[in-house]
Amino acid sequence: MDRELKVIVIVMIGENGGMSDQADTRAVFNIDCPCCGAQIMVDAASGAVVESRESVDPRKSASLSDAQQLLKEDSERIHDKYRQIVEADKVRESTMDKKFKEFFEKAKNEPHQKPVRDIDLD
C-alpha cells in the first residue's frame, strides 16, 4: 500500500527578516504519521516535539451494542439478498415451465417426421 507522509511547514519570520512584527523566528513542522495517524508538531530550530496528538481509533470507542447492531444489520442484508435470489429463481422456474409446456403442446400437435439424412438425398 502506498502511503504518503504529509508535512505542513509554518514559518514565521521575525524582526531580522522584516516580514513579521513578532520577536522570535520559528519554523514548525506538522507531521501526520501514515501508519498510526498521530499528529506531531516539531520545532525546526531545536528539533524538539512541540505538540503531539494521538489518532482516535474507532475500534476503541465502539461499544458492544454498536457491534451487535452492525451484526444485526449485516444479517438482515444477507437475508434480504437471499430472498431476492429465491424470488428470482421462482420467476425463472415459472418462465421455464411455461416455455416447456408451450413447446410440448406445439410438438404434440405437429406430426412426427423422420429427419432427412444425407444418404436419403441421393
Contact map, one row per residue, 1 for C-alpha under 8 A:
11100000000000000000000000000000000000000000000000000000000000000000000000000000000000000000000000000000000000000000000000
11110000000000000000000000000000000000000000000000000000000000000000000000000000000000000000000000000000000000000000000000
11111000000000000000000000000000010000000000000000000000000000000000000000000000000000000000000000000000000000000000000000
01111100000000000000000000000000010000000000000000000000000000000000000000000000000000000000000000000000000000000000000000
00111110000000000000000000000011110000000000000000000000000000000000000000000000000000000000000000000000000000000000000000
00011111000000000000000000000111100000000000000000000000000000000000000000000000000000000000000000000000000000000000000000
00001111100000000000000000001111000000000000000000000000000000000000000000000000000000000000000000000000000000000000000000
00000111110000000000000000001110000000000000000000000000000000000000000000000000000000000000000000000000000000000000000000
00000011111000000000000000111100000000000000000000000000000000000000000000000000000000000000000000000000000000000000000000
00000001111100000000000000111100000000000000000000000000000000000000000000000000000000000000000000000000000000000000000000
00000000111110000000000011110000000000000000000000000000000000000000000000000000000000000000000000000000000000000000000000
00000000011111000001000011100000000000000000000000000000000000000000000000000000000000000000000000000000000000000000000000
00000000001111111111010111000000000000000000000000000000000000000000000000000000000000000000000000000000000000000000000000
00000000000111111111111111000000000000000000000000000000000000000000000000000000000000000000000000000000000000000000000000
00000000000011111111111100000000000000000000000000000000000000000000000000000000000000000000000000000000000000000000000000
00000000000011111100000000000000000000000000000000000000000000000000000000000000000000000000000000000000000000000000000000
00000000000011111111000000000000000000000000000000000000000000000000000000000000000000000000000000000000000000000000000000
00000000000011111111100000000000000000000000000000000000000000000000000000000000000000000000000000000000000000000000000000
00000000000011101111100000000000000000000000000000000000000000000000000000000000000000000000000000000000000000000000000000
00000000000111101111110000000000000000000000000000000000000000000000000000000000000000000000000000000000000000000000000000
00000000000001100111111000000000000000000000000000000000000000000000000000000000000000000000000000000000000000000000000000
00000000000011100001111110000000000000000000000000000000000000000000000000000000000000000000000000000000000000000000000000
00000000000001100000111110000000000000000000000000000000000000000000000000000000000000000000000000000000000000000000000000
00000000000011100000011111000000000000000000000000000000000000000000000000000000000000000000000000000000000000000000000000
00000000001111000000011111100000000000000000000000000000000000000000000000000000000000000000000000000000000000000000000000
00000000001111000000000111110000000000000011100000000000000000000000000000000000000000000000000000000000000000000000000000
00000000111100000000000011111000000000000011100000000000000000000000000000000000000000000000000000000000000000000000000000
00000000111000000000000001111100000000001111000000000000000000000000000000000000000000000000000000000000000000000000000000
00000011110000000000000000111110000000011111000000000000000000000000000000000000000000000000000000000000000000000000000000
00000111110000000000000000011111000000111100000000000000000000000000000000000000000000000000000000000000000000000000000000
00001111000000000000000000001111100000111100000000000000000000000000000000000000000000000000000000000000000000000000000000
00001110000000000000000000000111110011110000000000000000000000000000000000000000000000000000000000000000000000000000000000
00001100000000000000000000000011111111110000000000000000000000000000000000000000000000000000000000000000000000000000000000
00111000000000000000000000000001111110000000000000000000000000000000000000000000000000000000000000000000000000000000000000
00000000000000000000000000000000111110000000000000000000000000000000000000000000000000000000000000000000000000000000000000
00000000000000000000000000000000111111000000000000000010000000000000000000000000000000000000000000000000000000000000000000
00000000000000000000000000000001111111100000000000000110000000000000000000000000000000000000000000000000000000000000000000
00000000000000000000000000000001100111110000000000011110000000000000000000000000000000000000000000000000000000000000000000
00000000000000000000000000000111100011111000000000011110000000000000000000000000000000000000000000000000000000000000000000
00000000000000000000000000001111100001111100000011111000000000000000000000000000000000000000000000000000000000000000000000
00000000000000000000000000011110000000111110000011110000000000000000000000000000000000000000000000000000000000000000000000
00000000000000000000000000011110000000011111001111100000000000000000000000000000000000000000000000000000000000000000000000
00000000000000000000000001111000000000001111111111000000000000000000000000000000000000000000000000000000000000000000000000
00000000000000000000000001111000000000000111111100000000000000000000000000000000000000000000000000000000000000000000000000
00000000000000000000000001100000000000000011111000000000000000000000000000000000000000000000000000000000000000000000000000
00000000000000000000000000000000000000000011111100000000000000000000000000000000000000000000000000000000000000000000000000
00000000000000000000000000000000000000000111111110000000000000000000000000000000000000000000000000000000000000000000000000
00000000000000000000000000000000000000000111011111000000000000000000000000000000000000000000000000000000000000000000000000
00000000000000000000000000000000000000011110001111110000000000000000000000000000000000000000000000000000000000000000000000
00000000000000000000000000000000000000011110000111110000000000000000000000000000000000000000000000000000000000000000000000
00000000000000000000000000000000000000011100000011111000000000000000000000000000000000000000000000000000000000000000000000
00000000000000000000000000000000000001111000000011111100000000000000000000000000000000000000000000000000000000000000000000
00000000000000000000000000000000000001110000000000111110000000000000000000000000000000000000000000000000000000000000000000
00000000000000000000000000000000000011100000000000011111000000000000000000000000000000000000000000000000000000000000000000
00000000000000000000000000000000000111100000000000001111100000000000000000000000000000000000000000000000000000000000000000
00000000000000000000000000000000000000000000000000000111110000000000000000000000000000000000000000000000000000000000000000
00000000000000000000000000000000000000000000000000000011111110000000000000000000000000000000000000000000000000000000000000
00000000000000000000000000000000000000000000000000000001111111000000000000000000000000000000000000000000000000000000000000
00000000000000000000000000000000000000000000000000000000111111000000000000000000000000000000000000000000000000000000000000
00000000000000000000000000000000000000000000000000000000111111000000000000000000000000000000000000000000000000000000000000
00000000000000000000000000000000000000000000000000000000111111100000000000000000000000000000000000000000000000000000000000
00000000000000000000000000000000000000000000000000000000011111110110000000000000000000000000000000000000000000000000000000
00000000000000000000000000000000000000000000000000000000000011111110000000000000000000000000000000000000000000000000000000
00000000000000000000000000000000000000000000000000000000000001111111000000000000000000000000000000000000000000000000000000
00000000000000000000000000000000000000000000000000000000000000111111100000000000000000000000000000000000000000000000000000
00000000000000000000000000000000000000000000000000000000000001111111110000000000000000000000000000000000000000000000000000
00000000000000000000000000000000000000000000000000000000000001111111111000000000000000000000000000000000000000000000000000
00000000000000000000000000000000000000000000000000000000000000011111111100000000000000000000000000000000000000000000000000
00000000000000000000000000000000000000000000000000000000000000001111111110000000000000000000000000000000000000000000000000
00000000000000000000000000000000000000000000000000000000000000000111111111000000000000000000000000000000000000000000000000
00000000000000000000000000000000000000000000000000000000000000000011111111100000000000000000000000000000000000000000000000
00000000000000000000000000000000000000000000000000000000000000000001111111110000000000000000000000000000000000000000000000
00000000000000000000000000000000000000000000000000000000000000000000111111111000000000000000000000000000000000000000000000
00000000000000000000000000000000000000000000000000000000000000000000011111111100000000000000000000000000000000000000000000
00000000000000000000000000000000000000000000000000000000000000000000001111111110000000000000000000000000000000000000000000
00000000000000000000000000000000000000000000000000000000000000000000000111111111000000000000000000000000000000000000000000
00000000000000000000000000000000000000000000000000000000000000000000000011111111100000000000000000000000000000000000000000
00000000000000000000000000000000000000000000000000000000000000000000000001111111110000000000000000000000000000000000000000
00000000000000000000000000000000000000000000000000000000000000000000000000111111111000000000000000000000000000000000000000
00000000000000000000000000000000000000000000000000000000000000000000000000011111111100000000000000000000000000000000000000
00000000000000000000000000000000000000000000000000000000000000000000000000001111111110000000000000000000000000000000000000
00000000000000000000000000000000000000000000000000000000000000000000000000000111111111000000000000000000000000000000000000
00000000000000000000000000000000000000000000000000000000000000000000000000000011111111100000000000000000000000000000000000
00000000000000000000000000000000000000000000000000000000000000000000000000000001111111110000000000000000000000000000000000
00000000000000000000000000000000000000000000000000000000000000000000000000000000111111111000000000000000000000000000000000
00000000000000000000000000000000000000000000000000000000000000000000000000000000011111111100000000000000000000000000000000
00000000000000000000000000000000000000000000000000000000000000000000000000000000001111111110000000000000000000000000000000
00000000000000000000000000000000000000000000000000000000000000000000000000000000000111111111000000000000000000000000000000
00000000000000000000000000000000000000000000000000000000000000000000000000000000000011111111100000000000000000000000000000
00000000000000000000000000000000000000000000000000000000000000000000000000000000000001111111110000000000000000000000000000
00000000000000000000000000000000000000000000000000000000000000000000000000000000000000111111111000000000000000000000000000
00000000000000000000000000000000000000000000000000000000000000000000000000000000000000011111111100000000000000000000000000
00000000000000000000000000000000000000000000000000000000000000000000000000000000000000001111111110000000000000000000000000
00000000000000000000000000000000000000000000000000000000000000000000000000000000000000000111111111000000000000000000000000
00000000000000000000000000000000000000000000000000000000000000000000000000000000000000000011111111100000000000000000000000
00000000000000000000000000000000000000000000000000000000000000000000000000000000000000000001111111110000000000000000000000
00000000000000000000000000000000000000000000000000000000000000000000000000000000000000000000111111111000000000000000000000
00000000000000000000000000000000000000000000000000000000000000000000000000000000000000000000011111111100000000000000000000
00000000000000000000000000000000000000000000000000000000000000000000000000000000000000000000001111111110000000000000000000
00000000000000000000000000000000000000000000000000000000000000000000000000000000000000000000000111111111000000000000000000
00000000000000000000000000000000000000000000000000000000000000000000000000000000000000000000000011111111100000000000000000
00000000000000000000000000000000000000000000000000000000000000000000000000000000000000000000000001111111110000000000000000
00000000000000000000000000000000000000000000000000000000000000000000000000000000000000000000000000111111111000000000000000
00000000000000000000000000000000000000000000000000000000000000000000000000000000000000000000000000011111111100000000000000
00000000000000000000000000000000000000000000000000000000000000000000000000000000000000000000000000001111111110000000000000
00000000000000000000000000000000000000000000000000000000000000000000000000000000000000000000000000000111111111000000000000
00000000000000000000000000000000000000000000000000000000000000000000000000000000000000000000000000000011111111100000000000
00000000000000000000000000000000000000000000000000000000000000000000000000000000000000000000000000000001111111100000000000
00000000000000000000000000000000000000000000000000000000000000000000000000000000000000000000000000000000111111100000000000
00000000000000000000000000000000000000000000000000000000000000000000000000000000000000000000000000000000011111110000000000
00000000000000000000000000000000000000000000000000000000000000000000000000000000000000000000000000000000001111111000000000
00000000000000000000000000000000000000000000000000000000000000000000000000000000000000000000000000000000000001111100000000
00000000000000000000000000000000000000000000000000000000000000000000000000000000000000000000000000000000000000111110000000
00000000000000000000000000000000000000000000000000000000000000000000000000000000000000000000000000000000000000011111000000
00000000000000000000000000000000000000000000000000000000000000000000000000000000000000000000000000000000000000001111100000
00000000000000000000000000000000000000000000000000000000000000000000000000000000000000000000000000000000000000000111110110
00000000000000000000000000000000000000000000000000000000000000000000000000000000000000000000000000000000000000000011111110
00000000000000000000000000000000000000000000000000000000000000000000000000000000000000000000000000000000000000000001111111
00000000000000000000000000000000000000000000000000000000000000000000000000000000000000000000000000000000000000000000111111
00000000000000000000000000000000000000000000000000000000000000000000000000000000000000000000000000000000000000000001111111
00000000000000000000000000000000000000000000000000000000000000000000000000000000000000000000000000000000000000000001111111
00000000000000000000000000000000000000000000000000000000000000000000000000000000000000000000000000000000000000000000011111
